Amino acid sequence: MDTGEVLRALGYGDREPDGATLALVRACAGEVRRAAVPRWRSAVLAVLGEDEGGVRLEGGLTLPGWSIRDHLRGCDRAAVFCATLSAPVDALLRRAQAEDMARALVLDCCASTAVEELCDRVEEEIRAGFPGCSFPHRFSPGYGDLPIQLQGELLALLDAPRRIGLCASERHILTPRKSVTAILGISREALPPVEERSCQRCFLRGRCQYRLRGKTCGS
Amino acid sequence: MDLDTLLTREFVFLDGAMGTQLQRRGLPLGAVPELANLEHPDWLADIHRSYVEAGSDILYANTFGANREKLARSGRTVAEVVSAGVALARQAAADRALVALDVGPLGQLLEPNGTLRFEEAYDRFAEVMEAGAAAGADLVVIETMADLNEARAALLAAKERTSLPVLVSMSFEADRRTFLGCGVASMALTLSGLGADAIGINCSLGPLEMAPLVDELKRWTDLPLLLKPNAGLPDPAGGGYDIGPEQFAAALAGLGRAGVQLLGGCCGTGPEHIALLRRELEGARRARRAAAVPAAVCSGTRAVAIDRVRVIGERINPTGKKRFQQALREGDMDYILSQALAQTDAGADILDVNVGLPDVDEVRLLPETVRALQAVTDAPLQLDSTDPAALEGALRACCGKAIVNSVNGDPETLEAILPLVKKYGAAVVGLTLDQNGIPKTAEERLAIARRILDAALALGIPRRDVYIDCLTLTVSAEQAAAGETLRAVRMVKEELRLKTVLGVSNISFGLPARPLVNQNFLTMAMTCGLDLPILNPNVDAMMAAVRCFHLLTNVDAEARDFLAAYGGDAAPTPSAPAAGAAARPLGELVELGLRGEAGQAARALLAAGEDPMALVDGVLIPALDRVGAQFEAGQRFLPQLIQAAGAAQAAFEAVREALAARQDGPPVRRAPIVLATVKGDIHDIGKNIVKVLLENYGFAVLDLGRDVDPERVARAVRETGAPLVGLSALMTTTLKSMEETIALLRREGLPCRVMVGGAVLTADYAARIGADFYARDAKESVDIARRVMG
């Protein structure tokens, strides 16, 4: 696990942590790794076109809003996927919160990092299936104006509750907590670089940790 | 024909997949399959008929997901979809097969993993069960469950709302656990206890992978077993499965011969699989189980067999503990949880849970405590109360197989409590006393134990689930009594063949060197056959006695546990305090975030006569202020701030104990700050960080938890007169709940200020929804609290 990423999430930026904190981060990363049971599902769907409702995908799914439209411009297919560290990580976090909040906070950041890294691996696997194609960075419900209410539909499409135990709550929160759903465009053409494509319209623009350091999340 | 008649046969054949069969006929990806009952009845007629022709004895109606949540957007009611589904299966079955109402998971996770409450899940299932019974189903099948608590909700709904027999199967992964961590033993113990008619496994795995699971399942239940494997494992090369129908049938038939009576198929299987399976088992016989099911209890994720001495932790109990009583009165669940975790860390296998105080609403508090405990510990629970209503609430809330503590020989308690034990499938402690008190002799106590056993057996409670407590009397009051208790333990063990339980610590009351007396009495009792000592596991002498007993009786194979505890390199002992730490002043220990040392230093200062409040105002708060200032200046980071708070908390705990122990009782408590993560939101780490900081600045905090209804916040403010409320939300979708909560507080004219925080909030938005303060981070919430509370 990238402990640098965990430390950034804890507010350290690029500053050196003290030895005790670093040891705590390493120990927590190990605990999360042992508790996690990574599971994922994916499906590749044809992009059928756009209408006023949004981007229509094969199988009847419509992705509403301008940001996903922008995002999938030039893509003729889209991979829809979801990934979870599974319930034991939630149990670990619940217990830690009853014992020691500092450790709980670090565990939580480690788990967030771990699920992003899991998504990286899933994404890599999907990309490998489409040699010669280009991909924008992955896009999730809640980014831009892509509604979070989409979670349930994406999970149903992937049969995720049954296949990997990943569900959405009534208020569209993914459970188990350390889970992600995402859409990854697939283009036969080369795509413009990340900065031009998305930062200008990203809702995190003002407070993005990466941009503060002159980088992008896609780099 | 009915299920009982079918179960007299050597094998009962179920059907195969529904979903894959519907997809083959044109059901689109992501569609609600149950709507086909109304939109494509011809598909269902066709599928059911093909299974009858293949030889299925039971047809699962197409009602797997026919619950109100999944049908919400279809414009159809549960009753419509269920009655159409049952009717279609019935038409195809005619007299050749039974029709099962098929009930799958609700598609949302129950608490504590999600936000769905157990009783809400029960209501949704109850609606389906009643619709199925009204439609004329012959039985209920609950399947593909991953959460044992959800399976419990469904099974209770089926048992309470219909008179139909119920089969239950859960889905296990290759690691032998469900997605939510439930193991085969926990499933078997819990569902057998709750009165399922057969239990088993379906989906996820193929028949080859299910073999080891079946071996395990057979050990833990005497119910008929059911299997519906997938057609195989998904073939990575394509969309199919790794084995063909012939291999499927051969493998599953093998499991049938090994003892599984009800057999069918799940995803990917079709009529061909069932027909082949039937042919494979023509004239075959299934093995009968020889070994008896062991005595055991469990939580949703951990089973504990009483096959050696198992320690029941006694510390969750207010009797004689002022600090614990204070926590109960103040609703301080964190304190109770810390007591639980300390005991399991020390080696307790089971936790006794007693929250009975004269001025506490036990009927509400016992179930609430059970839920809170089960969110953080996997230890099985012993529910300790004399109030049948509190016990029933707790048994309903408790996932797994609990122990009820207790009944005694008084017919009145037997009549009030044993039926609950039976209904919820618990084990029960029988105290060898009755309306006439505690008999003097072992023979008389044995007679009461026999009476309790007979009453339990008459209700259908298995012998293995009756544990007898022969009662420890204080040896300082009656020296001969210890020997009589030990003799009774031996007699119950030998003559009734029952497991025995004994509260140990009471023996030494009023004596010096209590740990010494307790330890020796424990060893003597174990030698007489004590299985379940109730004791304080935090006292190492007691755990040492248990470990030594296991070592010397050859139960601890290769001395593994013993060496892990005392073997030096094999297991690191708890780290010694950092060199020189004890010599440091308390304020510095807090700043460094050294929890254990800070607690010790505070205790030492208090013991030396330091005034508790002076310690808080003169040492702890200034130390926290220094850390807070460094945090704001970017010289310290959040983990360090929280560590410092944690160290201060340990010191505060010492202060609280000192205050609670005062002759004049604890000081009058100030009105608290009420904290909650709003309705619908379960991201509570930010709120919990705020809580730790506030508490360690000496504020009283009433934490309502996460996913909290606006009404509960208003009630808490009304009841406590809290001058400040802190609300947290992390999602844009739950900000709405925050706004509603504030609006309710205002509407009710409650004179409290409101501070809000959470990742998606801004100061502008906070003002817009009517909050008085926006807290950018946890430190700022302390500054706000100081301004408001002075």
Interface residues (C-beta under 8 A of the other chain):
Chain A: L10 G11 Y12 P17 D18 T21 L24 V37 R39 A43 G59 G60 L61 S86 A87 P88 D90 A91 L93 R94 R95 Q97 A98 E99 D100 M101 A102 A104 L105 V106 D108 G142 I148 Q149 E153 A156 L157 P161 R162 I164 G165 C167 A168 S169 E170 R171 H172 I173 T175 P176 R177
Chain B: P28 L29 G30 A31 G104 P105 G107 Q108 L109 P112 N113 G114 T115 L116 T144 A146 E173 D175 T178 F179 L180 G181 C203 T301 D334 L337 S338 L341 A375 V376 T377 D378 G593 R595 F637 L638 P639 Q640 I642 Q643 A645 G646 G680 D681 I682 H683 D684 I685 N688 I689 V692 M731 T732 T733 T734 S737
